[in-house]
Structures are given as structure tokens and as C-alpha cells.
Amino acid sequence: MQPHNPAKNQKILVLGAGELGLAVVRALVLNPAAEVAVMLRPVAPEAISSERHQALHELESLGVEVLAGDAVNDSEEQLAASFSAFDTLVSCLGFVAGPGTQRKLTRAALQSDIKRYVPWQFGVDYDAIGRGSPQDLFDEQLDVRDLLRAQSRVQWLIISTGMFTSFLFEPGFGVVDLDNNTVRALGSWDTAVTVTTAQDIGRLTATILFDSTLRNQVVYIAGDTLTYGQLADTVERLLDRALERVEWTVPALEADLRAEPDDQLRKYRAVFAQGRGVAWDKARTYNGERQIETTNVVRWIEQNLL
């Protein structure tokens, strides 16, 4: 089989139009070599939310075709048939789709006639974290990698982004909690984390998809990599306020998780606190090596908190 050449025109199907899906679509439509469509779950007209209305309006204004498809309820055969009209499939359906969805989408992709698959792996380095981590959803991500690596027909790319930058500042996550004038370290103040904005992920994904040198590999990107101590110093300096600093150690976070074993946020805190597979050197990333500018934490705070 001739290897897929992503430098040429591509028919690309994006699954989902949430924050990341829209960011990917907005960047892709700027490339005249990309013919972009989006697959969305069918919703009754009376049940369409205002966010969905806005997304549909934007997709229409961008000239993006919308296909109906349900990753949860459609069969693998139905999904494979829908995917087959495209060259590249990019999944922006995250964990909210439910356990098993990532494996199902991967099996459907491998059954289809697509040439390349970019699964939802826009996060941490699951290989480095390994199986049996505090976040049990991560094991499914390793299953996806095993499925892709065990075959040779469909090319694949995995884009590792670290945490979404905005998640660091979600009050419920508890790291930067401005309502309570507190910043908390996951693990220790020297533990590092890589973060990237959804907009930068979209931009870089659109670039990576047309880079013919990349095939069957994990591609690392980063908006910023910093320790929780550096994060605390940055927030204090830019907001000109003293924050209470609280260190959430690994044993304490693991105890919290044992007390509430189904709490997703506690799972994420515990796995990020371990510091393995959650941070990498920005200078050695795809964007760092090519000197592609991205939004660091300083700029994100200036844009969103000042």
C-alpha cells in the first residue's frame, strides 16, 4: 500500500465540536488543502443548547459539513462506514463520552477505509505513566495505543499536550483557587506540569496533520512547562497579591482518593502529583524545536485574569 502523503489535499473528519474540536476546525479551515467535516451526535431540535446553537452557526459560517453520528450508541460498523469517506480522522471526543468509547472509536477507525487516525490522546504521556495509575481512564488510552501499534494499515499520530492551561485555574481542581486566595502544589512545589491552551492545540494539530515527516509516532507539544512553585510565584507577581501556599503530597492525595474512589478530580490530582509523564521540556517539543510561538502561563494570566 502506498503511504499516505499528508502534504496533499485531505478530507478530514473531526469528531466533536467542543472547545478542542472547534479549535481544531478553526485552524484546519485556514488550509486550502483541507476539506473539513465534523461529526456530531444527533439532538432533537427542542433539546439543542445555546452552546450547540453557537457551534452549529460557526460551523456553517466556516463552510464545514456536519454529519450525524453517535460514538456511544452507533455500532462500530456504522461508525466505520461514516469514517470511510475520509482520509484522516481526528477524535476530539474526550473522556466525557464514557468508558470504552476510546477503544470503540479506534476499532471502528481500523475497520474503516481511512488512511490515518488521530485519537483523543490530547493529554499526558500515557506510556510513561503506565497501567494502574490513580486515573483508571488512562488504562484505556494505553489500550488504544496497543491497538494502533499492533497494525500497519492505518497510519496514526498521537499528540501529547499536557493539561489544558485553563484547567490549572479551575477552582474545582484546586491548584489556583483565587476565590480562596490559595495556590496548591500537586505532589510538591518542585513537581512540574506541562500545559497548552485549546487554541494552541488546535493550531499545532492543523500544522502537524500536514507535516509529511510525521507518521506512527507520539508528537509532543507544549504551551509551557513549569513547577507548581514557579506557578505560585508567577500568579503572585502578576496579580500583585500574596497567596496562601498549600502542598498536597502524594500520600495525602492518595488518601483523599481512597475516601472518594469515584471522584474524577481526585484521580487527576493524584496522578499529576506523581509527576511522571505529565511534563516535558518545551524546547524539545514540536513547537519548541521549530520556534512556533505558543501561549505560556504568563500570557494566559494576562489575557484572562488581568
C-alpha positions, 0 to 999 in steps of 0.5 A: 500500500502506498503511504499516505502523503499528508502534504496533499489535499485531505478530507478530514473528519473531526469528531466533536465540536467542543472547545478542542474540536472547534479549535481544531476546525478553526485552524484546519479551515485556514488550509486550502488543502483541507476539506473539513467535516465534523461529526456530531451526535444527533439532538432533537431540535427542542433539546439543542443548547445555546452552546450547540446553537453557537457551534452549529452557526460557526460551523456553517459560517466556516463552510464545514459539513456536519454529519450525524453520528453517535460514538456511544450508541452507533455500532462500530460498523456504522461508525466505520462506514461514516469514517470511510469517506475520509482520509484522516480522522481526528477524535476530539471526543474526550473522556466525557463520552464514557468508558470504552468509547476510546477503544470503540472509536479506534476499532471502528477507525481500523475497520474503516477505509481511512488512511490515518487516525488521530485519537483523543490522546490530547493529554499526558504521556500515557506510556510513561505513566503506565497501567494502574495509575490513580486515573483508571481512564488512562488504562484505556488510552494505553489500550488504544495505543496497543491497538494502533501499534499492533497494525500497519494499515492505518497510519496514526499520530498521537499528540501529547499536550499536557493539561489544558492551561485553563484547567490549572485555574479551575477552582474545582481542581484546586491548584489556583483557587483565587476565590480562596486566595490559595495556590496548591502544589500537586505532589510538591512545589518542585513537581512540574506540569506541562500545559497548552491552551485549546487554541494552541492545540488546535493550531499545532494539530492543523500544522502537524496533520500536514507535516509529511515527516510525521507518521506512527509516532507520539508528537509532543507539544507544549504551551509551557512547562513549569513547577507548581512553585514557579506557578505560585510565584508567577500568579503572585507577581502578576496579580500583585497579591500574596497567596496562601501556599498549600502542598498536597503530597502524594500520600495525602492525595492518595488518601483523599482518593481512597475516601472518594474512589469515584471522584474524577478530580481526585484521580487527576490530582493524584496522578499529576502529583506523581509527576511522571509523564505529565511534563516535558521540556518545551524546547524539545517539543514540536513547537519548541524545536521549530520556534512556533510561538505558543501561549505560556502561563504568563500570557494566559494570566494576562489575557484572562485574569488581568 
